[in-house]
Amino acid sequence: MMPNYKPNPDDRSDNVEKLQSIVQNTLENIEEAEETLRYADEEERERIQAKNARREESIQSLREEIRDEATDRESGFRNNDEK
């Protein structure tokens, strides 16, 4: 007999805050990486700059997701278990 598993409800109530925290952490990582540039050789400098460019792209995507989540929150989204 198969156990009866119930999926966890989709709790989106704090998504905006979680995403904002991720953006803040990523910005801090960019700043820390920028500080290490002065000590890096050319190869390491290129790696750091490439990684920071990817981080900037991620931040843009996260900010779009924050806007979407905020809009959904304002329009009164419902959790899947409330449907």
TISELO-551651 format. One record per atom (N, C-alpha, C, O, CB): residue number from 1; chain; z, x, y. Coordinates in Angstrom, 3 decimals. Each point is the difference from the previous one (the first is absolute). Glycine has a CB too. Layout:
<nodes>
NUM:A:Z:X:Y
...
</nodes>
This chain:
<nodes>
1:A:0.000:0.849:-1.175
1:A:0.000:-0.849:1.175
1:A:0.000:0.895:1.239
1:A:0.760:0.965:0.070
1:A:0.465:-2.826:-1.311
2:A:-2.078:1.539:2.218
2:A:-0.123:0.769:1.241
2:A:1.135:-0.370:0.956
2:A:0.329:-1.175:0.165
2:A:-2.843:1.293:-0.452
3:A:3.102:0.897:0.912
3:A:1.023:-0.317:1.014
3:A:-0.641:-0.734:1.179
3:A:-1.180:0.188:0.296
3:A:2.533:1.843:-0.981
4:A:-0.577:-2.845:1.335
4:A:-0.493:-0.778:1.131
4:A:0.258:0.785:1.291
4:A:1.113:0.004:0.524
4:A:-0.686:-2.196:-1.761
5:A:-1.488:2.865:1.747
5:A:0.113:0.767:1.241
5:A:-0.415:-0.856:1.187
5:A:-1.009:-0.704:-0.040
5:A:0.564:2.836:-1.214
6:A:1.231:-2.055:2.291
6:A:-0.333:-0.718:1.227
6:A:-0.272:1.040:1.079
6:A:0.861:0.837:0.270
6:A:0.564:-2.863:-0.920
7:A:-2.609:1.995:1.278
7:A:-0.287:0.993:1.043
7:A:0.915:-0.188:1.202
7:A:0.453:-1.105:0.299
7:A:-2.836:1.201:-1.061
8:A:2.635:1.000:1.429
8:A:0.808:-0.076:1.216
8:A:-0.755:-0.762:1.079
8:A:-1.220:0.123:0.108
8:A:2.349:2.052:-0.688
9:A:-0.419:-2.957:1.375
9:A:-0.677:-0.724:1.087
9:A:-0.569:0.968:1.030
9:A:0.521:1.100:0.187
9:A:1.019:-3.049:-0.535
10:A:-2.598:1.536:1.006
10:A:-0.648:0.801:1.037
10:A:0.790:-0.155:1.291
10:A:-0.168:-0.979:0.727
10:A:-2.114:0.708:-1.817
11:A:3.145:1.243:1.368
11:A:0.833:-0.050:1.201
11:A:-0.633:0.859:1.083
11:A:0.121:1.225:-0.018
11:A:1.960:-1.610:-1.367
12:A:-2.751:-0.260:2.322
12:A:-0.679:0.710:1.077
12:A:0.814:-0.012:1.288
12:A:-0.502:0.409:1.046
12:A:-1.677:-1.007:-2.087
13:A:3.395:0.148:0.986
13:A:0.782:-0.208:1.209
13:A:0.258:1.273:0.796
13:A:0.183:-0.064:1.215
13:A:0.857:-1.834:-2.365
14:A:-1.023:3.059:0.487
14:A:0.276:1.236:0.733
14:A:-1.160:0.997:-0.051
14:A:0.197:1.189:0.247
14:A:2.210:-1.536:-0.748
15:A:-3.598:-0.125:0.185
15:A:-1.158:0.895:-0.080
15:A:-0.288:0.714:1.314
15:A:-0.313:1.190:0.000
15:A:-0.620:-2.683:-1.739
16:A:1.034:0.787:2.850
16:A:-0.290:0.607:1.304
16:A:0.934:1.176:0.239
16:A:-0.436:1.072:0.422
16:A:-0.360:-3.289:0.479
17:A:2.069:2.018:-1.167
17:A:0.974:1.070:0.212
17:A:-0.249:1.178:-0.935
17:A:0.099:1.154:0.416
17:A:1.566:-2.860:0.321
18:A:-1.985:1.422:-1.989
18:A:-0.286:1.074:-0.956
18:A:-1.225:0.801:0.449
18:A:0.010:1.230:-0.036
18:A:0.988:-2.612:-1.831
19:A:-2.035:0.686:2.283
19:A:-1.222:0.678:0.442
19:A:0.255:0.829:1.257
19:A:-0.516:1.110:0.130
19:A:-0.855:-2.964:-1.125
20:A:2.160:1.320:1.912
20:A:0.328:0.747:1.217
20:A:0.776:1.272:-0.334
20:A:-0.196:1.037:0.634
20:A:0.235:-3.186:0.665
21:A:0.830:2.067:-2.284
21:A:0.750:1.171:-0.434
21:A:-0.935:1.055:-0.598
21:A:0.164:1.196:0.244
21:A:1.844:-2.654:-0.669
22:A:-2.969:1.013:-0.344
22:A:-0.972:0.923:-0.588
22:A:-0.813:0.680:1.101
22:A:-0.248:1.204:-0.068
22:A:0.122:-2.630:-2.013
23:A:-0.291:0.661:3.098
23:A:-0.750:0.583:1.117
23:A:0.850:1.041:0.710
23:A:-0.482:1.090:0.308
23:A:-0.817:-3.228:-0.023
24:A:2.555:1.814:-0.025
24:A:0.886:0.937:0.692
24:A:0.180:1.286:-0.801
24:A:-0.044:1.094:0.563
24:A:1.226:-3.028:0.498
25:A:-0.981:1.807:-2.365
25:A:0.151:1.180:-0.849
25:A:-1.269:0.846:-0.008
25:A:0.066:1.229:0.018
25:A:1.562:-2.491:-1.436
26:A:-2.768:0.610:1.392
26:A:-1.268:0.718:0.001
26:A:-0.207:0.729:1.320
26:A:-0.487:1.131:0.010
26:A:-0.467:-2.821:-1.590
27:A:1.314:1.064:2.687
27:A:-0.097:0.661:1.305
27:A:0.901:1.236:0.048
27:A:-0.387:1.036:0.540
27:A:-0.134:-3.253:0.545
28:A:1.707:2.101:-1.646
28:A:0.916:1.146:-0.046
28:A:-0.583:1.123:-0.858
28:A:0.132:1.177:0.336
28:A:1.828:-2.730:-0.029
29:A:-2.606:1.183:-1.420
29:A:-0.636:1.012:-0.849
29:A:-1.125:0.712:0.736
29:A:-0.186:1.206:-0.159
29:A:0.773:-2.557:-1.859
30:A:-1.335:0.611:2.820
30:A:-1.075:0.606:0.791
30:A:0.594:1.001:0.982
30:A:-0.496:1.119:0.131
30:A:-0.914:-3.206:-0.358
31:A:2.468:1.685:0.912
31:A:0.637:0.891:0.978
31:A:0.527:1.273:-0.667
31:A:-0.182:1.099:0.523
31:A:0.805:-3.102:0.861
32:A:0.024:1.851:-2.529
32:A:0.523:1.164:-0.706
32:A:-1.131:0.928:-0.445
32:A:0.119:1.222:0.092
32:A:1.841:-2.592:-0.858
33:A:-3.045:0.788:0.289
33:A:-1.140:0.806:-0.426
33:A:-0.619:0.735:1.183
33:A:-0.403:1.157:-0.118
33:A:-0.029:-2.772:-1.748
34:A:0.360:0.933:3.006
34:A:-0.547:0.635:1.203
34:A:0.843:1.209:0.408
34:A:-0.532:1.011:0.457
34:A:-0.382:-3.234:0.294
35:A:2.224:2.109:-0.921
35:A:0.891:1.106:0.343
35:A:-0.243:1.215:-0.894
35:A:0.176:1.135:0.441
35:A:1.523:-2.795:0.343
36:A:-2.097:1.434:-2.021
36:A:-0.227:1.118:-0.919
36:A:-1.343:0.687:0.235
36:A:-0.235:1.089:-0.523
36:A:1.654:-2.263:-1.144
37:A:-2.296:0.552:2.443
37:A:-1.325:0.576:0.233
37:A:0.067:1.401:0.604
37:A:-0.821:0.857:-0.328
37:A:-0.048:-3.165:0.634
38:A:1.829:2.540:0.562
38:A:0.059:1.300:0.676
38:A:0.334:1.141:-0.954
38:A:-0.253:1.165:0.308
38:A:0.943:-2.348:1.761
39:A:-0.119:0.849:-3.229
39:A:0.361:1.024:-0.986
39:A:-0.999:0.085:-1.151
39:A:0.116:0.871:-0.862
39:A:2.267:-1.238:1.462
40:A:-3.353:-0.526:-0.615
40:A:-0.918:-0.104:-1.134
40:A:-1.212:0.913:0.180
40:A:-0.455:0.252:1.116
40:A:1.210:-2.614:-1.477
41:A:-1.259:2.846:-0.770
41:A:-1.263:0.738:0.056
41:A:-1.139:-1.010:0.121
41:A:0.237:-1.207:-0.041
41:A:0.716:3.130:-1.345
42:A:-2.163:-1.449:1.530
42:A:-1.143:-0.882:0.272
42:A:-0.219:-1.026:-1.120
42:A:-0.280:-1.169:0.268
42:A:-0.771:3.030:1.040
43:A:1.180:-1.422:-2.545
43:A:-0.205:-0.921:-1.126
43:A:1.058:-1.099:-0.014
43:A:-0.321:-1.174:-0.180
43:A:-0.714:3.040:-1.137
44:A:2.275:-1.491:1.504
44:A:1.095:-0.977:0.034
44:A:-0.142:-0.920:1.211
44:A:0.280:-1.196:-0.089
44:A:1.231:2.834:-1.089
45:A:-1.938:-1.090:2.288
45:A:-0.213:-0.790:1.213
45:A:-1.035:-1.104:-0.260
45:A:0.184:-1.142:0.422
45:A:0.388:3.159:1.007
46:A:-1.641:-1.673:-2.116
46:A:-1.038:-0.992:-0.314
46:A:0.540:-1.085:-0.919
46:A:-0.309:-1.178:0.176
46:A:-1.445:2.940:0.094
47:A:2.568:-1.365:-1.260
47:A:0.593:-0.995:-0.903
47:A:0.924:-0.944:0.755
47:A:-0.031:-1.212:-0.212
47:A:-0.121:2.848:-1.672
48:A:0.964:-1.081:2.756
48:A:0.936:-0.824:0.777
48:A:-0.765:-0.968:0.905
48:A:0.343:-1.179:0.087
48:A:1.363:3.043:-0.146
49:A:-2.723:-1.369:0.717
49:A:-0.773:-0.860:0.896
49:A:-0.717:-1.102:-0.773
49:A:-0.083:-1.133:0.474
49:A:-0.214:3.065:1.089
50:A:-0.223:-1.613:-2.748
50:A:-0.663:-1.015:-0.820
50:A:1.005:-1.053:-0.462
50:A:-0.289:-1.196:0.009
50:A:-1.407:2.900:-0.763
51:A:2.877:-1.245:0.351
51:A:1.020:-0.937:-0.452
51:A:0.464:-0.898:1.143
51:A:0.203:-1.199:-0.194
51:A:0.523:2.852:-1.544
52:A:-0.558:-1.080:2.924
52:A:0.400:-0.808:1.146
52:A:-1.084:-1.006:0.367
52:A:0.313:-1.108:0.437
52:A:1.087:3.008:0.394
53:A:-2.663:-1.536:-0.999
53:A:-1.088:-0.949:0.268
53:A:0.102:-1.181:-0.969
53:A:-0.187:-1.150:0.399
53:A:-1.309:3.029:0.441
54:A:1.791:-1.595:-2.108
54:A:0.171:-1.090:-0.974
54:A:1.220:-0.848:0.350
54:A:-0.014:-1.220:-0.162
54:A:-1.064:2.633:-1.621
55:A:2.121:-0.761:2.260
55:A:1.197:-0.744:0.413
55:A:-0.322:-0.938:1.158
55:A:0.465:-1.140:0.023
55:A:0.987:3.047:-0.779
56:A:-2.246:-1.435:1.715
56:A:-0.393:-0.845:1.141
56:A:-0.793:-1.217:-0.478
56:A:0.194:-1.109:0.499
56:A:-0.242:3.142:0.997
57:A:-0.843:-1.821:-2.464
57:A:-0.758:-1.131:-0.551
57:A:0.936:-1.001:-0.666
57:A:-0.166:-1.210:0.147
57:A:-1.825:2.703:-0.493
58:A:2.970:-0.981:-0.381
58:A:0.963:-0.878:-0.653
58:A:0.801:-0.798:1.016
58:A:0.270:-1.183:-0.204
58:A:-0.133:2.790:-1.693
59:A:0.237:-0.965:2.981
59:A:0.756:-0.685:1.044
59:A:-0.817:-1.147:0.576
59:A:0.537:-1.083:0.233
59:A:0.682:3.212:0.304
60:A:-2.504:-1.909:-0.306
60:A:-0.853:-1.069:0.525
60:A:-0.021:-1.184:-0.965
60:A:0.113:-1.150:0.424
60:A:-1.529:2.852:0.786
61:A:1.272:-1.423:-2.505
61:A:-0.012:-1.067:-1.003
61:A:1.339:-0.720:-0.051
61:A:0.053:-1.226:-0.096
61:A:-1.735:2.513:-1.233
62:A:2.749:-0.529:1.393
62:A:1.328:-0.604:-0.026
62:A:0.229:-0.885:1.220
62:A:0.590:-1.075:-0.115
62:A:0.255:3.042:-1.175
63:A:-1.302:-1.528:2.440
63:A:0.164:-0.818:1.211
63:A:-0.780:-1.298:-0.102
63:A:0.465:-1.038:0.471
63:A:-0.134:3.114:0.869
64:A:-1.513:-2.034:-1.948
64:A:-0.761:-1.235:-0.215
64:A:0.765:-0.917:-0.945
64:A:0.068:-1.210:0.218
64:A:-2.243:2.437:0.157
65:A:2.745:-0.650:-1.415
65:A:0.780:-0.800:-0.942
65:A:1.237:-0.586:0.667
65:A:0.380:-1.133:-0.294
65:A:-1.211:2.564:-1.579
66:A:1.461:-0.678:2.763
66:A:1.150:-0.515:0.743
66:A:-0.417:-1.218:0.825
66:A:0.687:-1.021:0.013
66:A:0.329:3.339:0.081
67:A:-2.154:-2.193:0.593
67:A:-0.481:-1.144:0.794
67:A:-0.247:-1.217:-0.885
67:A:0.368:-1.117:0.362
67:A:-1.414:2.704:1.276
68:A:0.420:-1.372:-2.806
68:A:-0.254:-1.112:-0.916
68:A:1.293:-0.633:-0.484
68:A:0.131:-1.224:-0.030
68:A:-2.243:2.330:-0.677
69:A:3.065:-0.266:0.329
69:A:1.276:-0.517:-0.486
69:A:0.752:-0.752:1.102
69:A:0.602:-1.044:-0.250
69:A:-0.491:2.941:-1.392
70:A:-0.152:-1.361:2.852
70:A:0.677:-0.664:1.118
70:A:-0.641:-1.350:0.282
70:A:0.694:-0.983:0.263
70:A:-0.093:3.215:0.717
71:A:-1.920:-2.276:-1.034
71:A:-0.709:-1.268:0.202
71:A:0.377:-0.999:-1.086
71:A:0.266:-1.167:0.286
71:A:-2.170:2.390:0.810
72:A:1.927:-0.757:-2.347
72:A:0.390:-0.885:-1.100
72:A:1.431:-0.502:0.179
72:A:0.296:-1.168:-0.253
72:A:-1.864:2.396:-1.272
73:A:2.442:-0.338:1.963
73:A:1.397:-0.397:0.210
73:A:0.087:-1.076:1.081
73:A:0.703:-0.997:-0.161
73:A:0.076:3.299:-0.530
74:A:-1.496:-2.092:1.787
74:A:0.018:-0.962:1.105
74:A:-0.585:-1.346:-0.407
74:A:0.432:-1.042:0.491
74:A:-0.615:2.942:1.106
75:A:-0.796:-1.878:-2.492
75:A:-0.617:-1.259:-0.413
75:A:0.775:-0.656:-1.132
75:A:-0.393:-1.055:-0.499
75:A:-1.823:1.945:1.204
76:A:3.324:-0.262:-1.112
76:A:0.892:-0.639:-0.969
76:A:-0.438:0.166:-1.432
76:A:-0.036:-0.985:-0.738
76:A:0.592:-0.624:2.471
77:A:-0.896:2.828:-2.165
77:A:-0.384:0.207:-1.395
77:A:1.108:-0.472:-0.911
77:A:1.170:-0.070:0.378
77:A:-2.602:2.020:0.262
78:A:1.026:-2.270:-1.848
78:A:0.970:-0.422:-1.002
78:A:-0.049:0.962:-1.160
78:A:-1.060:0.523:-0.341
78:A:0.840:-2.929:1.028
79:A:1.349:2.636:-1.283
79:A:0.056:0.811:-1.215
79:A:-0.688:-0.741:-1.128
79:A:-0.051:-1.230:0.017
79:A:2.200:2.308:0.729
80:A:-2.679:-0.363:-1.724
80:A:-0.686:-0.617:-1.117
80:A:0.881:-0.986:-0.753
80:A:-0.500:-0.997:-0.520
80:A:-0.876:3.040:0.334
81:A:2.666:-1.785:0.118
81:A:0.887:-0.903:-0.743
81:A:0.307:-1.278:0.772
81:A:0.637:-0.903:-0.544
81:A:0.353:2.892:-0.568
82:A:-1.426:-2.087:2.364
82:A:0.253:-1.196:0.803
82:A:-1.162:-0.975:-0.058
82:A:0.108:-1.115:0.510
82:A:1.329:2.472:0.990
83:A:-2.533:-0.966:-2.103
83:A:-1.199:-0.855:-0.020
83:A:0.147:-1.164:-0.937
83:A:-0.919:-0.808:-0.128
83:A:-0.441:2.771:0.673
</nodes>
